[in-house]
């Protein structure tokens, strides 16, 4: 390849790549994965959720954004979703307004697009902005409760995560497509994160009533001193029964992004 060909190839590589969400450059692009989980061949499964038929645990790793590390400028979040062997099964990226990210912080509205290894969006999470939402004491009304709607495929609702009313210990209801409660998630009374809090933060998944033993857990994992001190990237693990309906698995994964936004995005902004 001569010098002109090298220059042309370099300029082409620097151009933003058009996606179904517009010309967003590298923000909405799926980074290359070196180890993708093979797509299972499953009949009767909603398209795009085949991975979940073989998983009882999903690891969610937020990507480190150099712009945030250097300037503390709030960018759109990106995540890799992997199985317990480290094989990637999904890629998630946030779509939100710049002014809302800067002004509303963790209370911002957002759309989370979750793509499979072909780049096709298979799950969509939507949280609308509510100016008075987030107060746990007032979450018994829809106007004051954080809610995330889950669709798979896009346009087909499969469930919802809804913040419940509570005094100190956070509770969330997991609803199916008909609005029926399937699970209740109980979080810790005190959420402590940062380089000096080397413990996981658990959110236990109970079958409707928290008096029953949990059937799974969403946990924010301690990322190590350097990661906690100098970056805003979080790691989560989501565990659930292997035979759970894949639609409910997708909704529980959606709850992870709500918890990250509600509790740990604010912590990251305070620590930044």
Secondary structure, 3 states (H helix, E strand, C coil): CCHHHHHHHHHHHHCCCEECCEECCCCCCCCCCCCECCCCCCCCCCCCCHHHHHCCEEEEEECCCHHHHHHCCCCCCEEEEECCCCCEEEEEEEECCHHHHHHHHHHCCEEEEEECCCCCEEEEEEECCCCCCCCHHHCCCHHHCCEEEEECCCCCEEEEEEECCCCCCCEEEEEECCCCEEEEEEECCCCCCCCCCCCCEEEEEECCCCCCCCCEEEEEECCCHHHHHHCCCCEEEEECCCCCCHHHHHHHHHHHHHHHHHHHHHHHHHHC
